[in-house]
């Protein structure tokens, strides 16, 4: 008889606790999360903080946060699963009654972009695993998790005035480009010079090809046309994003050099900004705001690059145009012979693909 009573007592306690948890477990519970900064550079390691507050008399023995964000944010020590473009991470907690806990994670920013959390789900359970409660974090709290990762320019060898890639297109030097409208003497012709620059009077006098030597000026403006396509076969979106990212880094490096020397820069690209359909047209007033705009470029292709060039070049008033593209073909390379103010850069993309 005593055993039966004990069973009845334990069963009653079990039912009472279960009912109490069912009605009160998630009352006065709050979850907050935030990055240590809202802006970082590629390769930076920042902190991500989760803060859980249980302002309730009931302890929560088991609670889990499930986070969904971009795979380009690498959460150290998090249990992560990477799928396509997303990273799914989970962390586990135990909360006493009227307590608060905070956990700080290290996050490495792998690639430029504008990131936030797609969703954050909080799952909690009682001691017996009978009552399971799940709630999504509100959109207001998710706004605190927005992060902009800025592109980082590559290192250039300034000793080489004409760095060349595998297919022979021209790398320009990482400083002010000479102005075709300011001539300061002549020099010997080399194979990288346009025929438009040949000084025929000096050529006849010296009995060898001579070209005009242009001065450097600062009261100028340059338009950079950035090709978002990774190959000429991409149709709707960049396929090999490493190719595209290297071009963006190259653009970043040139941008800094030009702005540091007082040159006005405009960046055009055959894409749109993330989370919208606004065509990529960046008037670069200062370096940091320009980096933020570049960080916000998507991989969507708004127009095939050759068609885009055909439409956009006649509308550009800049005395100098720089085309940055992951590849070249006859259509692109012929432009520097048709238009003497166009320079073409095809960066070396052999450094390995970002998966």
N, C-alpha and C positions, 0 to 999 in steps of 0.2 A: 504493500500500500504506500509506503514511504517513497519508493522508487517512482510510482505513478504520480505522486504529488510533486516530486522534484521535476519530473518531465513537464507537468502542467505549468509549474512555476517558470522553468526555463523557456517554455513555449510562449507563455504570456509576456515575459521580458522581451523575447525576440520580436513578438508582434508589436509590442509597444514601441521598442526602439526603431523598428522598421517604419512604423506609422509616423513617428516623430521626424525621422530623416526624410521621409517622403514629403512631408509638409514644410520642413524648415531648413533642409540641408544647404540650399543655395541662397537663403535669405541673407541680406547684408554682406554678400560676397562681391568683391570687385577685382578686376584684372586690368592691369595697365602694362604697356610695353612701349619702348622707345629706343631709338639709336642715340649714341653719344653725340652725334652731329647730323645735320641734314645735308651735308655736302662733303665729299671726299674725292680723292684721286684714285685712279686704277692702281692696284697693288697695295693700297693703304689697308691697315688693319684697324678696325673701329670696334666699339662695344655695343652690344644689344642687351638691354635690360628687361627682364620680366619681373613684375611686382604683383604679388597676390595678397589680398587682405581679407581675412575672415573675421568680420565684426559680429560674430555669432557665438552662442554658448555651445554649439555643437562642433566638435572637431571634424575635420574632413580627412579621413585616413588615406584616401587615394584620389589624386587629381592630376589630370594630364592636359597639357596644351598642345594642340595640333596646328602647326603653322604651314601655310602654303605661300611660297614666294618664288622669285626668280632663281634659277640654278647658278646664276653668276654671283650670288652672295653665298660664300662658303662659311657655314657655321661650324666652328671648331667644337669638337666633343658633342655636338648634337647628333642624335640618331636620325640620319637623313636618308631619303630615297630620292634619287634624281630621275625624272621622267620627262623626256622631250625638253621643254623649256622651263620646267618647274622643279622646285625642290620642296619636298615634304619633310618636315622635321617635327619631332615630338620630344617633350620633356615632362618629367614626372615630379610631383610634389606631395608632401604631407603637411597639413595645416592643423595646428592646435586651435582650440577655441580662443577667440579674441587675440589673434596673432597676425603677424605680417611677415612675409618672406620675400626676399629679393635674390634673383640669380642673374649674374652677368656673364654673357657669352662673348667670345671673340669672333668677329666676322671679318673675313677678308674679301675685299672688293675685287673681283676677277676681271670685270670688263665695264667699260663706260656705259651709262644708260640712266634712265629714271626708273626707280624701283619703289614698290610698296608691297604690302601683303595682300594676296588675293583673298585670303580668308584666314581667320584664327578661330578655332573651335575649342571650347573648354569642356572637358568631360570629367565628371566627378562620380564617386561611388561611396556607399556606406561601408561599414565593417564587413558585412556579409555578402556584398556584391549584388544585393537584391535591388536596391534603388540606384539607378544610373541616370544622371542628369547631364544634359548637354546643352550648351548655349553658344551662339556665335557672338564674337566681340562686335560691338556696334561700329558703324561707319565713322562715327566721331572719333573713337579711339584709334581706328585704323589710319586716320589722317596724320597721326603722330609718327607713323612708321614710313613716311615718304623719305626717300634718299636719292640724291643725285650724285652719280659717280662720273667725274670729269675725265676726259681723255688726257693721256700723257704723251707728249711728243717723243719721237725716237731720238737716239743720239746720232749726230751727223759728224762726219769728218770734214772739218772746215778747210783742211789743207788741199782737198781735191776740188777744184772749181767746177768740174763737170763729172759728177758721179754718174756712172752708167749702170743700167741693169742688163739682164740677160738678152733682151731683144733690141738693145741699142737706142732706146729713147732716152731723152736727156733728163738728168737730175740737175736742178738748178742749185746754186750755192745758198746756204742758209743765211743770207743777208739781203740788203737792198739789191734789186735787179736794175741794171743800167737802163736809163731812159732813152728810147729811140729818137726823141726829139731834141736831145742835147748832145752835140758832137764835139769831142775833144781830141782831134788828131786822127791818125790812122794807125793800123797795125797789120801784121801778116794774117792772111786768111787761114782758118782751120776748118776741118770737116764739120764742125758743129755750127758754123755760121750760116745764116740764111743768105741766099744770093741777093736779097733785097739790100743787104748792108754793103755790098761791094762798091768801093770807090773807084770808078773806072779811070779817072784822071790820074790818081796815084798808082793804079795798076799799070797804066801805060808808061808812067815815068820810071817805076821800079822794075818793070818787066816781070812782074809776078803779081799774083792776086793779092790785093790789099782791101781791107774793110775799114769802115768808120769805127772809131773807138768812142763809145757813148759814155757821157758823164753820169754820175749817180745824183739823183735829186730827191728831195723829200716832199715837195709839194705835188704829190701825185696820188693816183688811186689805181687800185688793181682789183680785178674781178677773178675770183677762183671758182672754177666749175668742177664740182666734185661728182664723180661717177659712183653711184651706190651699187651698181651691178658688179658682181664678183667675176662674171664671165660674160661673153657676148651672147650666151644662150639663156641667161636668166630672163624670165618673162614677168613674173609678178612679185618676186621677192629675191633678195640676195641669197644664194645657195651656200657659197663658201665665205662665211662671214669674216674669217681671218683676213681675206683679201680686201674686203671692204674696210675693216678696222685699221689695217696698215695705211690705207689711203687717208682715213680720217686723222690718224696720228701725223702723217706727213703734212696734211693741211694745218694741223695744230702747230707744228713747228714753224712753218712758213708764216702763219698768222702772227705768232709772237714776234718774229723778226721784223715783219712789216710794221706792226703797231708800235714796236719799240723805236722805230725810226720815223714815226710820224706819217706813215703812208696809210691812206684810207683804204679799207678792204671791204669787199662785198663777196659773200659766198653763196653760190647757187648750186642746187643739186636736183637730180631727177628722182626725188623722193618727197615724203611729207614728214611732219613731226608726229611723234607718238601721240596716241589717243586723239587723233583728229585727221583732217584732210587738208590742212594748210600747207601749201607748197613751200618747200625749203628755200627761203630767201633771207639771208642773214646780213644785215648791215652792221658791221663790227665797229662799235663805238669804243669798247674797251675789251681787254683780253679775257677777263673772268666771265663777263656776260656772254661773250662769244663761245667760250668753252661750255657754258650751260646750254646754249642753243645746239652746239654740236652733240652734246650728251643726249639731247632729246631727239636726234634724228632716228627715224625708223629704218627698217630694211625693206620697206615696201617700194616697189618701182613704179613711179607715176608715169614714166615714159621711157621707151627704149632709148638708150643714150645717144645713138647716132641721130635719131629723129629729134631728140631733145636739143642737141647741138644745132641742128639745122634751124630749129625754131627760135632758140634763145640768143645765138650769137648776133644776129642782125639788130637785136634790141639793146645790146650792151654798148655803153658810151665810153667805157674805160679805155685809156691808151694802151693798156697791157692786160692780157688775159692768160691765166694759167689753168690748164686742164690737168686734173689729177685723176688717173684711171687705173684700175688693177690690170688692165690689158690694153693693147693697142691693135689696131687693124688698119687697113688701107684708108678707110674713111676718116679715121681719127688722125692718123699721121700726116695725111695730105693737107690738113688744115694749116699747119705751120708753114707750108709753102704758098698757100693761097692768101693767108693773113699773116703779114710779117710781125704783128704784135702778139701772136699766140705762141706760148711755150707749152710743151707737153711733158708731164712727169708720169712715168710708170714705175712705181717703187718695186723694190725687190721683195717678192712675196714668198720667198723660199723658207721663211722662218718657222714653218709648222702651222697647221690649221687649228683654229679654235673649234672644238667640237660642240 
